[in-house]
Amino acid sequence: MTRPNPFIAHTALIQPLVDLGASVHSSLDAGLSFLVRIRASQINGCTASLFNNLRLARENGESEERLGVLAAWRRSPLFSSRERAALAWAEALTLVSAAGVPDDVYKAFAAEFSEEEQVRLTLMIALVNGFNRLGVGFAVGHPPVAAAKAA
């Protein structure tokens, strides 16, 4: 059964979320925003979001070394304490049904980010998780796969 691509078939429904995401992204450090978006998408297995955010992160100057070890960020010295706090926060929120958000994760997050930054980053994580659920639920593939299936 073919599933609709909600990003194409129902753009008017999706556009307010896209606009909110663009607004929130522009208020954050772009590199940090891409890292949390990619990490959440790795956890969720959303190929469309991974493809897009990896491309954008590279265009923004993110290194292949850091992108290559992002899934194992806890064991890599390539990430700052601020990035580690954001990545732990992103993982906890993405996997919220597994264990909630532990106090130590919030404490590290709050030590690195102002309250406003916390809300902005949390909105970004919520949005990417929502987009991931649309992508995975409707089996939206990344562009080469979508093009190959259409042929």
Contact map, one row per residue, 1 for C-alpha under 8 A:
1110000000000000000000000000000000000000000000000000000000000000000000000000000000000000000000000000000000000000000000000000000000000000000000000000000
1111000000000000000000000000000000000000000000000000000000000000000000000000000000000000000000000000000000000000000000000000000000000000000000000000000
1111100000000000000000000000000000000000000000000000000000000000000000000000000000000000000000000000000000000000000000000000000000000000011000000000000
0111110010000000000000000000000000000000000000000000000000000000000000000000000000000000000000000000000000000000000000000000000000000000010000000000000
0011111111000000000000000000000000000000000000000000000000000000000000000000000000000000000000000000000000000000000000000000000000000010011100000000000
0001111111100100000000000000000000000000000000000000000000000000000000000000000000000000000000000000000000000000000000000000000000000100010000000000000
0000111111100100000000000000000000000000000000000000000000000000000000000000000000000000000000000000000000000000000000000000000000000000000000000000000
0000111111100000000000000000000000000000000000000000000000000000000000000000000000000000000000000000000000000000000000000000000000000000000000000000000
0001111111100000000000000000000000000000000000000000000000000000000000000000000000000000000000000000000000000000000000000000000000000000000000000000000
0000111111111100000000000000000000000000000000000000000000000000000000000000000000000000000000000000000000000000000000000000000000000000000000000000000
0000011111111110000000000000000000000000000000000000000000000000000000000000000000000000000000000000000000000000000000000000000000000000000000000000000
0000000001111111000000000000000000000000000000000000000000000000000000000000000000000000000000000000000000000000000000000000000000000000000000000000000
0000000001111111000000000000000000000000000000000000000000000000000000000000000000000000000000000000000000000000000000000000000000000000000000000000000
0000011001111111110000000000000000000000000000000000000000000000000000000000000000000000000000000000000000000000000000000000000000000000000000000000000
0000000000111111111000000000000000000000000000000000000000000000000000000000000000000000000000000000000000000000000000000000000000000000000000000000000
0000000000011111111100000000000000000000000000000000000000000000000000000000000000000000000000000000000000000000000000000000000000000000000000000000000
0000000000000111111110000000000000000000000000000000000000000000000000000000000000000000000000000000000000000000000000000000001000000000000000000000000
0000000000000111111111000000000000000000000000000000000000000000000000000000000000000000000000000000000000000000000000000000000000000000000000000000000
0000000000000011111111100000000000000000000000000000000000000000000000000000000000000000000000000000000000000000000000000000000000000000000000000000000
0000000000000001111111110000000000000000000000000000000000000000000000000000000000000000000000000000000000000000000000000000000000000000000000000000000
0000000000000000111111111000000000000000000000000000000000000000000000000000000000000000000000000000000000000000000000000001001000000000000000000000000
0000000000000000011111111100000000000000000000000000000000000000000000000000000000000000000000000000000000000000000000000000000000000000000000000000000
0000000000000000001111111110000000000000000000000000000000000000000000000000000000000000000000000000000000000000000000000000000000000000000000000000000
0000000000000000000111111111000000000000000000000000000000000000000000000000000000000000000000000000000000000000000000011011000000000000000000000000000
0000000000000000000011111111110010000000000000000000000000000000000000000000000000000000000000000000000000000000000000000001000000000000000000000000000
0000000000000000000001111111110000000000000000000000000000000000000000000000000000000000000000000000000000000000000000000000000000000000000000000000000
0000000000000000000000111111100000000000000000000000000000000000000000000000000000000000000000000000000000000000000000010000000000000000000000000000000
0000000000000000000000011111110110000000000000000000000000000000000000000000000000000000000000000000000000000000000010011000000000000000000000000000000
0000000000000000000000001111111110000000000000000000000000000000000000000000000000000000000000000000000000000000000000000000000000000000000000000000000
0000000000000000000000001101111111000000000000000000000000010000000000000000000000000000000000000000000000000000000000000000000000000000000000000000000
0000000000000000000000000000111111100000000000000000000010010100000000000000000000000000000000000000000000000000000000000000000000000000000000000000000
0000000000000000000000000001111111110000000000000000000000000000000000000000000000100100000000000000000000000000000000000000000000000000000000000000000
0000000000000000000000001001111111111000000000000000000000000000000000000000000000000000000000000000000000000000000000001001000000000000000000000000000
0000000000000000000000000000011111111100000000000000110110000000000000000000000000000000000000000000000000000000000000000000000000000000000000000000000
0000000000000000000000000000001111111110000000000000000010000000000001000000000000000010000000000000000000000000000000000000000000000000000000000000000
0000000000000000000000000000000111111111000000000000000000000000000000000000000000000110010000000000000000000000000000000000100000000000000000000000000
0000000000000000000000000000000011111111100000000000100000000000000000000000000000000000000000000000000000000000000000000001100100000000000000000000000
0000000000000000000000000000000001111111110000001100110000000000000000000000000000000000000000000000000000000000000000000000000000000000000000000000000
0000000000000000000000000000000000111111111000000000000000000000000001100000000000000010011000000000000000000000000000000000000000000000000000000000000
0000000000000000000000000000000000011111111100000000000000000000000000000000000000000000011001000000000000000000000000000000100110000000000000000000000
0000000000000000000000000000000000001111111111101100000000000000000000000000000000000000000000000000000000000000000000000000000110010000000000000000000
0000000000000000000000000000000000000111111111000100000000000000000000100000000000000000000000000000000000000000000000000000000000000000000000000000000
0000000000000000000000000000000000000011111110000000000000000000000000000000000000000000001001000000000000000000000000000000000000000000000000000000000
0000000000000000000000000000000000000001111111000000000000000000000000000000000000000000000001000000000000000000000000000000000010011001000000000000000
0000000000000000000000000000000000000000111111100000000000000000000000000000000000000000000000000000000000000000000000000000000000010001000000000000000
0000000000000000000000000000000000000000110111111100000000000000000000000000000000000000000000000000000000000000000000000000000000011011000000000000000
0000000000000000000000000000000000000000100011111110000000000000000000000000000000000000000000000000000000000000000000000000000000000011000111000000000
0000000000000000000000000000000000000000000001111111000000000000000000000000000000000000000000000000000000000000000000000000000000000010000111100000000
0000000000000000000000000000000000000100100001111111100000000000000000000000000000000000000000000000000000000000000000000000000000110010000001000000000
0000000000000000000000000000000000000100110001111111110000000000000000000000000000000000000000000000000000000000000000000000000000000000000000000000000
0000000000000000000000000000000000000000000000111111111000000000000000000000000000000000000000000000000000000000000000000000000000000000000001000000000
0000000000000000000000000000000000000000000000011111111100000000000000000000000000000000000000000000000000000000000000000000000000000000000001000000000
0000000000000000000000000000000001001100000000001111111110000000000000000000000000000000000000000000000000000000000000000000000000000000000000000000000
0000000000000000000000000000000001000100000000000111111111000000001000000000000000000000000000000000000000000000000000000000000000000000000000000000000
0000000000000000000000000000000000000000000000000011111111100000000000000000000000000000000000000000000000000000000000000000000000000000000000000000000
0000000000000000000000000000000001000000000000000001111111110000000000000000000000000000000000000000000000000000000000000000000000000000000000000000000
0000000000000000000000000000001001100000000000000000111111111100000000000000000000000000000000000000000000000000000000000000000000000000000000000000000
0000000000000000000000000000000000000000000000000000011111111111000000000000000000000000000000000000000000000000000000000000000000000000000000000000000
0000000000000000000000000000000000000000000000000000001111111100000000000000000000000000000000000000000000000000000000000000000000000000000000000000000
0000000000000000000000000000011000000000000000000000000111111100000000000000000000000000000000000000000000000000000000000000000000000000000000000000000
0000000000000000000000000000000000000000000000000000000011111110000000000000000000000000000000000000000000000000000000000000000000000000000000000000000
0000000000000000000000000000001000000000000000000000000011111111011000000000000000000000000000000000000000000000000000000000000000000000000000000000000
0000000000000000000000000000000000000000000000000000000001001111111000000000000000000000000000000000000000000000000000000000000000000000000000000000000
0000000000000000000000000000000000000000000000000000000001000111111100000000000000000000000000000000000000000000000000000000000000000000000000000000000
0000000000000000000000000000000000000000000000000000000000000011111110000000000000000000000000000000000000000000000000000000000000000000000000000000000
0000000000000000000000000000000000000000000000000000000000000111111111000000011000000000000000000000000000000000000000000000000000000000000000000000000
0000000000000000000000000000000000000000000000000000010000000111111111000000000000000000000000000000000000000000000000000000000000000000000000000000000
0000000000000000000000000000000000000000000000000000000000000001111111100000000000000000000000000000000000000000000000000000000000000000000000000000000
0000000000000000000000000000000000000000000000000000000000000000111111111001000000000000000000000000000000000000000000000000000000000000000000000000000
0000000000000000000000000000000000100010000000000000000000000000011111111000000000000000000000000000000000000000000000000000000000000000000000000000000
0000000000000000000000000000000000000010010000000000000000000000000111111000000000000000000000000000000000000000000000000000000000000000000000000000000
0000000000000000000000000000000000000000000000000000000000000000000011111111000000000000000000000000000000000000000000000000000000000000000000000000000
0000000000000000000000000000000000000000000000000000000000000000000011111111111000010000000000000000000000000000000000000000000000000000000000000000000
0000000000000000000000000000000000000000000000000000000000000000000000011111000000010000000000000000000000000000000000000000000000000000000000000000000
0000000000000000000000000000000000000000000000000000000000000000000000011111100000000000000000000000000000000000000000000000000000000000000000000000000
0000000000000000000000000000000000000000000000000000000000000000000010011111111000000000000000000000000000000000000000000000000000000000000000000000000
0000000000000000000000000000000000000000000000000000000000000000000000001011111100000000000000000000000000000000000000000000000000000000000000000000000
0000000000000000000000000000000000000000000000000000000000000000010000001001111100000000000000000000000000000000000000000000000000000000000000000000000
0000000000000000000000000000000000000000000000000000000000000000010000001001111110110000000000000000000000000000000000000000000000000000000000000000000
0000000000000000000000000000000000000000000000000000000000000000000000000000111111110000000000000000000000000000000000000000000000000000000000000000000
0000000000000000000000000000000000000000000000000000000000000000000000000000001111111000000000000000000000000001000000000000000000000000000000000000000
0000000000000000000000000000000000000000000000000000000000000000000000000000000111111100000000000000000000001001100000000000000000000000000000000000000
0000000000000000000000000000000100000000000000000000000000000000000000000000001111111110000000000000000000000000000000000000000000000000000000000000000
0000000000000000000000000000000000000000000000000000000000000000000000001100001111111111000000000000000000000000000000000000000000000000000000000000000
0000000000000000000000000000000000000000000000000000000000000000000000000000000011111111100000000000000010011001000000000000000000000000000000000000000
0000000000000000000000000000000100010000000000000000000000000000000000000000000001111111110000000000000000001000000000001000000000000000000000000000000
0000000000000000000000000000000000110010000000000000000000000000000000000000000000111111111000000000000000000000000000000000000000000000000000000000000
0000000000000000000000000000000000000000000000000000000000000000000000000000000000011111111100000000000010000000000000000000000000000000000000000000000
0000000000000000000000000000000000000000000000000000000000000000000000000000000000001111111110000000100011001000000000000000000000000000000000000000000
0000000000000000000000000000000000010011000000000000000000000000000000000000000000000111111111000000000000000000000000000100100000000000000000000000000
0000000000000000000000000000000000000011001000000000000000000000000000000000000000000011111111100000000000000000000000000000000000000000000000000000000
0000000000000000000000000000000000000000000000000000000000000000000000000000000000000001111111110011110010000000000000000000000000000000000000000000000
0000000000000000000000000000000000000000000000000000000000000000000000000000000000000000111111110001100000000000000000000000110000000000000000000000000
0000000000000000000000000000000000000001001100000000000000000000000000000000000000000000011111110000000000000000000000000000100010000000000000000000000
0000000000000000000000000000000000000000000000000000000000000000000000000000000000000000001111111111000000000000000000000000000000000000000000000000000
0000000000000000000000000000000000000000000000000000000000000000000000000000000000000000000111111111100000000000000000000000000000000000000000000000000
0000000000000000000000000000000000000000000000000000000000000000000000000000000000000000000000111111000000000000000000000000000000000000000000000000000
0000000000000000000000000000000000000000000000000000000000000000000000000000000000000000000000111111000000000000000000000000000000000000000000000000000
0000000000000000000000000000000000000000000000000000000000000000000000000000000000000000000100111111110000000000000000000000000000000000000000000000000
0000000000000000000000000000000000000000000000000000000000000000000000000000000000000000000110111111110000000000000000000000000000000000000000000000000
0000000000000000000000000000000000000000000000000000000000000000000000000000000000000000100110010011111011000000000000000000000000000000000000000000000
0000000000000000000000000000000000000000000000000000000000000000000000000000000000000000000100000011111111000000000000000000000000000000000000000000000
0000000000000000000000000000000000000000000000000000000000000000000000000000000000000000000000000000111111100000000000000000000000000000000000000000000
0000000000000000000000000000000000000000000000000000000000000000000000000000000000000000000000000000011111110000000000000000000000000000000000000000000
0000000000000000000000000000000000000000000000000000000000000000000000000000000000001001100100000000111111111000000000000000000000000000000000000000000
0000000000000000000000000000000000000000000000000000000000000000000000000000000000000000100000000000111111111100000000000000000000000000000000000000000
0000000000000000000000000000000000000000000000000000000000000000000000000000000000000000000000000000001111111110000000000000000000000000000000000000000
0000000000000000000000000000000000000000000000000000000000000000000000000000000000001000000000000000000111111111000000000000000000000000000000000000000
0000000000000000000000000000000000000000000000000000000000000000000000000000000001001100100000000000000011111111100001000000000000000000000000000000000
0000000000000000000000000000000000000000000000000000000000000000000000000000000000000000000000000000000001111111111001000000000000000000000000000000000
0000000000000000000000000000000000000000000000000000000000000000000000000000000000000000000000000000000000111111110000000000000000000000000000000000000
0000000000000000000000000000000000000000000000000000000000000000000000000000000011001000000000000000000000011111110000000000000000000000000000000000000
0000000000000000000000000000000000000000000000000000000000000000000000000000000001000000000000000000000000001111111111000000000000000000000000000000000
0000000000000000000000000000000000000000000000000000000000000000000000000000000000000000000000000000000000000111111111000000000000000000000000000000000
0000000000000000000000000000000000000000000000000000000000000000000000000000000000000000000000000000000000000100111111100000000000000000000000000000000
0000000000000000000000000000000000000000000000000000000000000000000000000000000000000000000000000000000000000000111111110000000000000000000000000000000
0000000000000000000000000001000000000000000000000000000000000000000000000000000000000000000000000000000000000000111111111000000000000000000000000000000
0000000000000000000000000000000000000000000000000000000000000000000000000000000000000000000000000000000000001100111111111100000000000000000000000000000
0000000000000000000000000000000000000000000000000000000000000000000000000000000000000000000000000000000000000000001111111110000000000000000000000000000
0000000000000000000000010011000000000000000000000000000000000000000000000000000000000000000000000000000000000000000111111111000000000000000000000000000
0000000000000000000000010001000010000000000000000000000000000000000000000000000000000100000000000000000000000000000011111111100000000000000000000000000
0000000000000000000000000000000000000000000000000000000000000000000000000000000000000000010000000000000000000000000001111111110000000000000000000000000
0000000000000000000000010000000000000000000000000000000000000000000000000000000000000000000000000000000000000000000000111111111000000000000000000000000
0000000000000000000010011000000010001000000000000000000000000000000000000000000000000000000000000000000000000000000000011111111100000000000000000000000
0000000000000000000000000000000000011001000000000000000000000000000000000000000000000000010011000000000000000000000000001111111110000000000000000000000
0000000000000000000000000000000000000000000000000000000000000000000000000000000000000000000010000000000000000000000000000111111111000000000000000000000
0000000000000000100010000000000000000000000000000000000000000000000000000000000000000000000000000000000000000000000000000011111111100000000000000000000
0000000000000000000000000000000000001001100000000000000000000000000000000000000000000000000000000000000000000000000000000001111111110000000000000000000
0000000000000000000000000000000000000001100100000000000000000000000000000000000000000000000001000000000000000000000000000000111111111000000000000000000
0000000000000000000000000000000000000000000000000000000000000000000000000000000000000000000000000000000000000000000000000000011111111100000000000000000
0000000000000000000000000000000000000000000000001000000000000000000000000000000000000000000000000000000000000000000000000000001111111110000000000000000
0000000000000000000000000000000000000000100111001000000000000000000000000000000000000000000000000000000000000000000000000000000111111111000000000000000
0000000000000000000000000000000000000000000101000000000000000000000000000000000000000000000000000000000000000000000000000000000011111111100000000000000
0000010000000000000000000000000000000000000000000000000000000000000000000000000000000000000000000000000000000000000000000000000001111111110100000000000
0000100000000000000000000000000000000000000001111000000000000000000000000000000000000000000000000000000000000000000000000000000000111111111110000000000
0000000000000000000000000000000000000000000111100000000000000000000000000000000000000000000000000000000000000000000000000000000000011111111100000000000
0000000000000000000000000000000000000000000000000000000000000000000000000000000000000000000000000000000000000000000000000000000000001111111100000000000
0011110000000000000000000000000000000000000000000000000000000000000000000000000000000000000000000000000000000000000000000000000000000111111100000000000
0010100000000000000000000000000000000000000000000000000000000000000000000000000000000000000000000000000000000000000000000000000000000011111110000000000
0000100000000000000000000000000000000000000000110000000000000000000000000000000000000000000000000000000000000000000000000000000000000111111111000100000
0000000000000000000000000000000000000000000000110000000000000000000000000000000000000000000000000000000000000000000000000000000000000010001111101100000
0000000000000000000000000000000000000000000000111011000000000000000000000000000000000000000000000000000000000000000000000000000000000000000111111100000
0000000000000000000000000000000000000000000000010000000000000000000000000000000000000000000000000000000000000000000000000000000000000000000011111110000
0000000000000000000000000000000000000000000000000000000000000000000000000000000000000000000000000000000000000000000000000000000000000000000001111111000
0000000000000000000000000000000000000000000000000000000000000000000000000000000000000000000000000000000000000000000000000000000000000000000011111111100
0000000000000000000000000000000000000000000000000000000000000000000000000000000000000000000000000000000000000000000000000000000000000000000111111111110
0000000000000000000000000000000000000000000000000000000000000000000000000000000000000000000000000000000000000000000000000000000000000000000000111111111
0000000000000000000000000000000000000000000000000000000000000000000000000000000000000000000000000000000000000000000000000000000000000000000000011111111
0000000000000000000000000000000000000000000000000000000000000000000000000000000000000000000000000000000000000000000000000000000000000000000000001111111
0000000000000000000000000000000000000000000000000000000000000000000000000000000000000000000000000000000000000000000000000000000000000000000000000111111
0000000000000000000000000000000000000000000000000000000000000000000000000000000000000000000000000000000000000000000000000000000000000000000000000011111
